[in-house]
């Protein structure tokens, strides 16, 4: 579940060599792990083409091809760009050749292959690709075969989403950990399904995937002797005369995820729409047009502001009042405008989609999508806040330069109001849970998991933001191991 940039992979290899694990031994382990992982997708009767480059990625492919041959598989080892040049790869090739297994530099391009294995270029890939590499990739992608990539598909780099022509893998078997490009655009679409293989190196990454066991480990169980004051009070400033539904979506999500008490700050008209749907909340009437200083209600353990509010002047007046207070603050939608982000003592969470992140940073959306992890992390570190960069594989960047990627969710979330529900879930968990970082990560995970749960009954097209709140209870229940351990 760890994520490694190119320089971190090279450092891990160097550290392994320093501590007595040679590149040759590491390559043997990688190739063997690839074989045992791939064999569940490959039949012995399949015709397998293993395309290897001249470096260490090709060396992994050589070991893989050797295992295929030793176990009786019909595997062809081919070097389309010449024989191995890397020292360890050359050593493994000598062993392969001494076993009298066949190899070549060309293959039957008019023939039919059932499986094509890409072990051509690895984490050191530099773009643009050479013409001969692009031609091989074009041929691979045109074949009606199962396409398996070693570590990362040839044509993508480890750290960036930039890609032009790349191997369109059905499955990528990535070694030691994910590479950032697996979560970026357009590179991520070339990976297919991802299988992470442990090759025996110690883990030291700053970034990793936040998963189900993380949620189970960090989400606090409910004490039988608890009361509503045990689970925090949240202030949600959301909704307007034109967009009252935003307050309903965010408020419902905050309540469903388990907040003890919820105050909703909204207009008098919006409150009349929201209160019949959320009678459990209390209401603070606000006037967006008033220039008077705001008298904030007391007792909030966390505050969220922004959904459904288009009045920038009101937002700035509210933030001026709330910014010095030492309570967690969640900013979304109307609150996400460029400003001088002075660091706060209490946690600050922003939840931009790529368009809003472009507005905050001055970068183009395309550049953000190619570098989602780096852009979010740089902003989080520079401004001392938690950045939740929404989208496929939502990025959660922390102020200390570490962070998480979330893999739950589907295109059913690409609909108005989904972000409001996420804001409410973050508010609800930040107010009621002891660890704000885990609270944010759990909210993002659960938000996506609700959408995945809905796919059991609904089409992606039919999922609505309001369905998310209605599904939270079912999802939380499914995460509980046993009733004896308590409930979430």
N, C-alpha and C positions, 0 to 999 in steps of 0.2 A: 504493500500500500504506500510505499515511499516514492517520492518524485525526485529525480536527479537531473541537473543540468550537465552539459557536456564536460565542463571543467571539473565537476564533482565526480563524474565517472572516471575521468583520467586520474584524478587524485586517489580514488578508491583502488584503481589498478596499481598505481605506484606504491600505495601504502601496503597492498597485499604482497607485492614483490619485495618490499623492504622488510616485511615480517616473515619472509620465507616461502610465500606461495608464488611460484613462477607464473609467467604469462602462459607458458605451455600447459601447466597444470590447470590453470583457470580456464583455458580454452577447452581442455578435455572435459572439465566439469560442465561447461556451457553446452558443448556439443551433445554430451550424454543426456543432460536435462532436456534439451530440445528434442532429442529422439523420443524419450519416454513421454513427453508432452504431445508430440505430433502423432505418435503411432495410434492414438485413439481416433484420429480423424482419417487415417490412411490405411488402405488394405494392402496386403502383400502382393495382390495381383495388379495393383495400380502401377502405371508407368510414371515414375517420379523424375523430374528434372531439378537438380540442385545447381543454381547459378551462383558462382562465388566470385567475389572481387579479389584484389591483390593484398588487402590488409587483414586486420584481425577479425573483422566481420566475416570475411571469406574463410579465415581459419576456423571459425565456429562451424561454418558450413561444411568444411572438409571433414571435421570430426563427425558431424551429423551424417554425412554421406557414408562414412566408414561404418557407422553403426547400422545404417540402413542395409548396407551390403552384408555385414556380418550376421544380421538377423534374417537374411534371405529376401529382402525387398528389392524390387527392380528399380534401382536408383542410378541415374546418370550424373556424374560430376563433371561440370563444364565451367571453364574459365573464359568468359567472353572478352575479357580485357587483358588477357595474358596470365602467366603463371604467378603464384604467390611471391610477394616481395617482402612482406613483414617476416621477421625472423621466426617467430613461433609458428606462424601459418606455414612457412616453408618446411619446418621440422615435421609438422603433422602431415604435410603433403608427401614428404619422403617416406614416412611410415605407411601412408595409404598406398603409395606406389609400390613399396616393397611387399605389400600383401597381394600384389598383382591384381588389384581392382582397376577397372577401366576409368579413363578420364579423357577429356578433350578440350579444345578451345572453340569448337563449333558444335552445333547440334542440328537435329532434323527439324528445320523450321516449318516444313510442310507436314510433319508428323503430328500425331495426337498424343498429348500428355494429359494424364488425369490429375496430376499435382505438380505445381511449380513452386519451388522454394527460392525465395529471394534472400541471398546472403552476400549481396554485392557491395553495398556501401553502408557504413555504420554511423556512429555518433559524430565522426569527424567530417561529415559531408559538407561540402561548400557549394553554393549555388552561384551562377547557373551551372547546370549539368553539361558535360561534354556531349557532343553530338552522338558518339557511339553509345553512350549510356542511355540517352533519350530514345535511341532507336530500339535498344533491347527492351526498354520499358514499354514502348508502344506495342511491340510484339507480344509481350507478356499479358498486357491488359486486353488484347484482342482474342486471347485463347479462352476456350470453354473449359476451364480447369479450376480446381481448388487452388487458390493462391495463398501461400503461407509466407510470412515475412519473419526474418530473424532480427530481433531487437527493435528495429524500426524500418518502415518501408523505404526502399531506395528512392531518393528524390525529395525526401523531407529532411530537414535538419533537426537536431535534438531540441534546440531552445526556441525556435521561431516557428510561426505558423506559415511562413512563406513556402510556397510550393507551386510549381508549374506542371511538369510531367512527373508523375510518381507512380510507384507500384501500388496497384489497388488491391490491397490484401483483404482476404476474407477473415483471416485471423493473423494477428501479430503476436509473436511470443517475445515479449520484451524481457531483457535480462537485468537482474538486480533490482529494478524498479521502473516505474513509468518515466517517460521522457516528457518534458513540458509540451512538446508539439502534439502529443496525443490529445490535448485539451484545447488546442488552438485552431484557428480557421485560416486557410482551408486545409491545413495539414492533417487535422484530426479525421477528416472523412476518408483518408487513405488507409487508416489503421485497421478498419473493420473491428471485429471483436478482439479484445485485448486479454492476453493471458500473461501474468507476471510470473517469471521463474526465478526462484532463489538459487543463487550459485555459490553460496557459502561465504559471501563477504559481509562484514559487520555493517549495520545501517547507521548513518549519521546525517540523514537529509534534514533540511530545514522545512521542507514541504512534504505533505503526504495527503492521501485521500482520507476523508472523514467517512467512516463506515458504520454499519449497524452495531457492531460491538462497542464502538466509541459512544454511541448513543446510550446503549444499555449500561455502560460503565459510568457515565457521567450524569444521566438524568435521575434526579432525586426521587426516591420512593416516597409515597405519602404516608406520613405517620398517622396511626389511628386516632391519636389525641390532638391532631392539628385542627385549626379553625381558619376562617377566611383571612385573618391577619397573618397567618403563617406563610401565605403565598403571595404577598406583596400587593401594592397598589400601583396601578399604572395610569398615567394621564395620556390620553390619545387626543391630539389636536388635529382634527381631520374633517373633511366635508365642507360643503358650502351650499348656498341656495341652488347653484347649478349642478353640483355633484354630491348630493347627500349620500348616495350609495357607497361612496368610498369609506365613509365612517362605519356603515353597516358591515362591509366586508372585513375591514381591519379590526373593528370591535368584536365581531363574532369570532374571528380567529384567535384574538387575545383571550377571550373567555373560554373557548374550547380547549386551548392548550394549557389552561389551568391557572390563570391569574386569580388572585383572591378577590380583588376589588378593581373596578375599572371606572374611571371618570372620562367622559368624552367632552372635549371642548369643541363646540361647533356653533353655527348660527341658530337663531330661534326657529327659523323655518326648517332648517335641516334637522334640528332636534325633534320637531314634530313628526318628521318622516322616520327618523331612526328609532326613537324611543318605543314605538309599538313593536318593533322587531327586536329591540334589545332592552327590555324592561329591567334586566339585571344591572345595567349601568346607571351611574348618576351623571348629571349633565351640568356643564359649565358654559353659560351663554357668552359668546364672543361677538363683537361687532367689528368686522374687517375694516370698515371705513373710519372708525373712530381713531383720532390721534392721541387719545388719552393714554397715559402709562397703564400697562397691564397689571392687574392684581391677580397673580397666579394663585390657584388653589393650593393649599398645603397638604402635605402627607404623601406625596407621590414618591415611590421608590424608583421609578423610571418614567421617562417621557418619550413619546414618539410624535413627530410633527411632519406634516407635508401632504398626505394623501388627499386629493380633491381640493386643494387650496391653490388658487391661481394668483392671489393677491400678494405680490412680492413685498410691498411695504409692510403688510401685517406680519409676514414671515420674519422680516428683519427686525421689527419691533419685538416680536416674541423671542427670537434668538438672542437679542441683546439682553433681555431679562433673564433668560434661562442659562445662558452660556457660563456665567461664573458659579452657578450652583453645582455642588458636588453630587450630582445624581446622573446615572446613565442617560444618554440622549441618543435617540434613533432618528435619523433624517432621511426622508424619502420624497420623491416626486417634487412638489412645489418648493420644498426646502433645499433642493439641490441646485444651487446657483453659485457661480464663481464668487469667492470672497476671500478675505484674509483669514485663513484658518488658524487662529491662535490655539495652541494646545491646551486642553482641559485636563484637570486632575482626574475627573471621573471618565469612564469609557464613553467614547463617541463612536457611533456606528452610522455609516452612510450606505445606502442600498441602490446605487445607480444601475440602470441598464446601459448598454454601450453608447447609446445616443447621449444620455445624461453624462456619462464619463467623458465623452468627447467635449461636451460643454464645459466641464470642470477643468479639463487638462489642456484644451486647445488642440488636441490631436484629432486626426480623422478617425472615423469609426473603423475603417479598414485596418488602420495601423493598430488600433486597440485590439481588434479581434486576432491579429497576428501575434500580439504580445500581451495577452490578457493578464498573465501571472505577473510579468515584470511591471506593467503599467499600474496595476492595482497595488502591488507591493511598494513601488516607489512612492505612490501617493500616500499610502498608509504610514510609511516610515517618516516621510517628510512632514506630515501633518499630525502625527501621533494619534491615529484613529484606526478603527477596524473598517475595512472596505469590503463590502459584499457586492462584487461585480456580477450582476445577474446574467443569465443566458445559459446555453448548453454548457454543462460542467461549470456551475457557478463557482467563482473564486472567492475565497475568504482570506483576505490579507490582513496580517496583524502588524501593530506598530513596531515590533522588534525584528521585522524582516522575515519571520516565519509565516506559515499559513497552511490552508487546506484547500482541496478541490472536492466538490460534491458531485457525485455521479447519479443521484436520483433525479427523477423528473423526465418529462417528455414534451413533445410539441403541443400537447393539450394545455400547457401553461402559457402558450403564446396567445393570450387573450386579455382584454382589458379587465383590470381588477385583480389579476393574480398577484401583482406586486403589492397591492394593498393588503391582501391576505398575509403575505410574507411579513410585511411590516408589523401587522398585529401579532403574528406568532413570535417575532423577535421581541416585541415589547412584552408579551406575556411571559416568555421564558426569562428574559433579563430581569424582570421585576420579581420573579418567583424562585429563581435558581441562584445558588451561591457563586458560581463561576460564570462571569459574563462571556468569556470566550467560548466555553462549551455551550452556553445558552444560545449564542448566535449560530454556531455550527449546527447544533441540534435543530434549531428552527429551520434552517435551510434544508437540512436532510429530511426532516419530517414533511416540509412543504412539498418537496419533490416526491417523497414516498406516497403522499396522498394522491398525487396525480397518477403515479404508477398503479396504485390500488384501484383507482377509478377505471383504469384500462381493462380491469377484469369484467366490467359491466358496460362500459361506455366506449364509444369511438373517441379518438383524440379530438376530432372536430366538435364533438358534443359537450366536452368538459367545460364547465363554467366556473368562474372564480368562487361563486357561492358554494359549489360542490366541495371545495377544498375543506372549508370549515366543517361541513357535515360529515367529512370522512376522518377528521382528526382523531375522534374517539376510537374508531375501529382500528386505525393504524397504531395508536398507543397501546391498545389492548393486545395487538399481535406482537408487540415488542416485549410484553411482560412474560417472563419465563414461567412462573407459577404463582398462583394466588397466595401461597404461603410466604413468598418473598415480598408481598405487598403489591400495590398497584401504582402505576404512573399517574 
